[in-house]
């Protein structure tokens, strides 16, 4: 994916520690130089506060899976910044996740599903398809890909694949999201594909292609109906960061890892839309925000965002 305008001059003028570190490590591929900058990254207030939140996992109970302030989403933000398995915050979270694996191989989260939706009065360790893949993805990126416990989790995720991707399922027996029982779950399938994007040996498997087809068909027919309240219309196409949920950058980022997806018209239409949003100075401006990130450069819509620009630059560089 080639961006229309050069972005490096714009990015080089920015002073956010995570942007400077990201340029050095992910764009310039200068690992030794990046290590020197890591101390500055870890000592900045924004990252220190994010680490404090991650250290609380599994608390607080997960009530809304798109809660950007939840520790598991914050942990993925740290990984995106380049704070990896060498750091204690990542190692400690991995240890706690491993401690909460059930006999089936599923990594559990502290969930609070209301009784009216089939849950219990109090939060308890459970899993749903919209949280379990996130934990596997975290562990793989953190460096635990070859751990037998992770392999068990991957096999369970494989076992839950249907002929159209991954459907709404979990250990909360009476819970199902607001959609048809046989529909694929858009966010659950995206997160499952995010796991398999890191595992090349699965890229040509039929169940992976089925999930890709479902997302691409969803794009083609999004005007006809929502699937589990997910659409791929105006809001979906707005530039937003971080990519915690179901948005155009997140979908492109995941699908771009699969050669099969790159042949799909839907994928290439999404890429074209993204490319057209670049400013002439190489930057990108947020079109939608998470209010939980107010104060960050991507928590506003008036000015270009160095962090958003870096994320898209890394995405383009990796494709």
C-alpha positions in Angstrom: 0.0 0.0 0.0 1.7 3.2 -1.2 0.6 6.4 0.4 0.0 9.4 -1.9 2.3 11.8 -0.1 5.5 11.4 1.8 4.9 11.4 5.6 8.5 11.3 7.0 9.1 15.0 7.0 5.9 15.6 8.9 6.6 12.8 11.4 10.2 13.9 12.0 8.9 17.2 13.3 6.9 15.6 16.0 8.1 15.3 19.6 5.8 12.7 21.2 8.1 10.0 22.7 6.1 7.1 21.2 6.2 8.7 17.7 9.9 9.3 17.9 10.4 5.7 19.1 8.0 4.3 16.5 9.8 6.1 13.6 13.2 4.7 14.8 12.0 1.1 15.4 9.2 0.4 12.9 10.0 2.7 10.0 13.7 3.1 10.1 14.2 -0.5 11.5 16.9 0.8 13.8 16.6 -1.5 16.8 19.8 -0.3 18.6 18.8 3.3 18.2 15.3 2.6 19.3 16.5 1.0 22.5 18.2 4.2 23.5 14.9 6.0 23.1 12.8 3.5 25.0 13.7 4.9 28.4 12.3 8.2 27.4 9.1 6.5 26.2 8.7 4.5 29.4 9.1 7.6 31.5 6.6 9.9 29.8 3.4 10.6 31.8 1.0 9.2 29.2 2.7 5.8 29.1 3.2 5.6 32.8 -0.5 6.2 33.4 -1.3 3.5 30.7 1.0 1.0 32.5 -0.8 1.7 35.8 -4.1 0.8 34.2 -2.7 -2.4 32.6 -1.4 -3.5 35.9 -5.0 -3.6 37.3 -6.0 -6.5 35.0 -8.3 -8.5 35.4 -10.0 -5.6 37.2 -12.2 -3.8 36.6 -14.9 -6.2 35.2 -15.4 -6.0 31.5 -18.9 -4.7 30.9 -18.6 -3.2 27.4 -16.1 -4.8 25.1 -15.5 -1.5 23.3 -14.4 0.2 26.6 -11.2 1.8 25.5 -10.1 2.4 29.2 -10.1 -1.3 30.0 -6.6 -2.8 30.7 -6.7 -5.3 27.9 -7.2 -2.5 25.3 -4.5 -0.4 27.0 -2.2 -3.4 26.9 -2.6 -3.6 23.1 -1.9 0.1 22.9 1.4 -0.5 24.7 2.3 -3.3 22.3 1.6 -1.0 19.3 3.9 1.6 20.8 6.6 -1.0 20.9 6.6 -1.8 24.6 7.1 -5.5 24.3 7.7 -8.7 26.2 11.0 -7.4 27.6 9.1 -5.1 29.9 7.8 -6.2 33.3 4.3 -4.8 32.7 3.9 -7.1 29.7 5.5 -10.1 31.5 3.2 -9.6 34.5 0.1 -9.4 32.5 1.0 -12.5 30.5 1.6 -14.4 33.8 -1.9 -13.4 35.1 -3.5 -14.4 31.8 -1.9 -17.8 31.9 -3.1 -18.2 35.5 -6.7 -17.8 34.2 -6.8 -20.5 31.5 -9.5 -23.1 31.9 -9.4 -26.9 31.1 -10.5 -26.3 27.5 -7.5 -24.0 26.9 -9.6 -20.8 27.0 -8.1 -17.7 28.6 -10.7 -16.0 30.8 -11.6 -12.4 31.5 -13.4 -10.9 34.4 -16.8 -10.3 32.8 -20.0 -8.8 34.2 -22.9 -9.8 32.0 -26.2 -8.6 33.5 -28.7 -11.2 34.6 -31.1 -9.8 32.1 -28.7 -10.9 29.4 -28.0 -14.4 30.8 -25.2 -13.4 33.2 -24.9 -13.4 37.0 -25.3 -10.8 39.8 -21.6 -10.6 40.3 -18.7 -10.5 37.9 -16.9 -13.8 37.3 -14.2 -15.2 35.1 -15.8 -16.2 31.8 -15.1 -15.8 28.1 -16.9 -14.5 25.0 -15.8 -14.5 21.4 -15.3 -10.8 21.7 -12.6 -11.0 24.4 -10.9 -14.4 24.3 -9.1 -13.8 21.0 -7.7 -10.6 22.3 -5.9 -12.4 25.1 -4.4 -14.9 22.7 -3.3 -12.1 20.4 -1.6 -10.3 23.3 0.3 -13.4 24.3 1.6 -14.1 20.8 2.7 -10.5 20.2 4.3 -10.5 23.7 6.5 -13.5 22.6 4.7 -16.6 23.8 3.7 -18.0 20.4 5.5 -21.3 21.1 4.1 -21.8 24.6 2.0 -24.9 24.8 -0.7 -23.0 26.7 -1.0 -20.6 23.8 -1.1 -23.5 21.4 -4.0 -25.0 23.3 -5.9 -21.7 23.2 -5.3 -21.4 19.4 -6.7 -24.9 18.9 -9.8 -24.0 20.9 -10.2 -20.9 18.7 -9.9 -23.1 15.6 -12.6 -25.4 17.0 -15.1 -22.5 17.3 -14.8 -21.5 13.6 -18.0 -21.9 11.6 -18.6 -21.8 7.8 -18.9 -18.0 7.9 -16.3 -17.1 10.5 -16.8 -17.0 14.3 -20.2 -16.5 15.7 -21.4 -15.1 19.0 -20.4 -17.7 21.6 -18.9 -18.0 25.0 -19.1 -19.6 28.5 -22.1 -17.4 29.5 -24.6 -20.0 28.3 -27.7 -17.8 28.0 -26.0 -14.8 26.4 -26.1 -13.9 22.7 -25.6 -10.5 21.1 -28.3 -8.6 19.3 -28.2 -10.5 16.0 -29.2 -13.7 14.2 -27.9 -16.9 15.7 -26.3 -18.0 12.4 -24.7 -14.7 11.6 -20.9 -14.3 12.0 -19.8 -11.9 14.7 -18.0 -9.0 13.0 -15.8 -8.0 15.9 -15.2 -11.6 17.2 -14.2 -12.7 13.7 -11.9 -9.7 13.2 -10.1 -10.4 16.4 -9.9 -14.1 15.6 -8.4 -13.3 12.2 -6.0 -10.9 14.0 -4.7 -14.0 15.9 -4.3 -16.0 12.7 -2.7 -13.2 10.9 0.3 -13.9 13.1 0.3 -17.6 12.2 1.2 -18.0 8.5 0.5 -21.8 8.6 -3.2 -21.0 8.9 -3.5 -18.3 6.2 -4.8 -20.7 3.5 -7.1 -22.6 5.8 -10.7 -22.7 4.6 -12.1 -21.4 7.9 -9.8 -18.3 7.7 -11.0 -17.6 4.1 -14.6 -18.0 5.2 -14.2 -15.3 7.8 -12.5 -13.0 5.3 -15.4 -13.6 2.9 -17.9 -12.7 5.6 -16.2 -9.4 6.3 -15.9 -8.6 2.6 -19.6 -9.6 2.0 -20.5 -7.4 5.0 -18.8 -4.5 3.2 -20.7 -5.2 0.0 -24.1 -5.4 1.7 -23.7 -3.0 4.6 -26.6 -0.8 3.3 -29.0 -3.7 3.5 -28.6 -4.5 7.2 -26.4 -4.4 10.3 -24.9 -7.6 11.7 -24.9 -7.7 15.5 -25.4 -3.9 15.3 -22.2 -3.5 13.3 -22.2 -1.6 10.0 -19.5 -0.6 7.6 -20.9 2.8 6.6 -20.1 6.4 7.4 -18.9 5.9 11.0 -16.9 2.8 10.1 -15.0 4.7 7.5 -13.9 7.5 9.7 -10.3 7.6 10.8 -9.9 6.8 14.4 -7.2 5.7 16.8 -6.4 3.4 18.6 -8.0 0.7 16.6 -9.7 -1.1 19.5 -13.0 -1.7 17.7 -14.6 -2.3 14.3 -13.3 0.5 12.0 -11.7 0.8 8.5 -8.1 1.0 9.7 -8.5 -2.1 12.0 -10.1 -4.2 9.2 -7.4 -3.2 6.7 -4.7 -3.8 9.2 -5.9 -7.3 9.8 -6.9 -8.3 6.3 -3.6 -7.0 4.8 -1.8 -9.9 6.3 -3.7 -12.4 4.1 -2.8 -12.7 0.4 -6.3 -14.1 -0.1 -7.9 -10.9 1.3 -5.7 -8.7 -0.9 -7.4 -10.2 -4.0 -10.9 -9.1 -2.8 -12.6 -6.1 -4.3 -14.0 -5.1 -0.9 -10.5 -4.9 0.7 -9.1 -2.8 -2.1 -12.1 -0.4 -2.0 -11.3 0.1 1.7 -7.7 0.7 1.0 -8.6 3.3 -1.7 -10.8 5.2 0.8 -8.1 5.2 3.4 -5.5 6.5 0.9 -7.8 9.4 -0.2 -7.9 10.7 3.4 -4.2 11.7 3.6 -3.4 15.4 3.8 -0.9 16.9 1.4 1.8 17.3 4.1 1.7 13.5 4.6 -0.4 13.6 7.8 -3.8 12.1 8.7 -6.5 13.9 10.8 -8.8 12.0 13.1 -12.4 12.0 12.0 -13.8 10.3 15.1 -12.3 9.9 18.6 -12.6 8.0 21.8 -13.3 10.5 24.6 -11.2 8.4 26.9 -8.2 9.6 25.0 -8.9 13.3 25.4 -5.5 15.0 25.8 -3.7 12.7 23.5 -2.9 14.0 20.0 -5.5 11.5 18.5 -8.2 12.5 21.0 -9.3 15.6 18.9 -10.5 16.1 15.4 -9.2 19.6 14.5 -5.6 19.0 13.8 -3.6 16.2 12.2 -2.5 13.5 14.6 1.2 12.3 14.6 0.2 9.0 16.3 -2.5 8.3 13.8 -0.2 9.2 10.9 2.5 6.9 12.3 0.1 4.0 12.7 -1.0 4.3 9.0 2.6 4.8 7.9 3.6 1.6 9.7 0.6 -0.2 8.1 1.5 1.0 4.6 5.2 0.0 5.2 4.2 -3.5 6.3 1.9 -4.2 3.3 
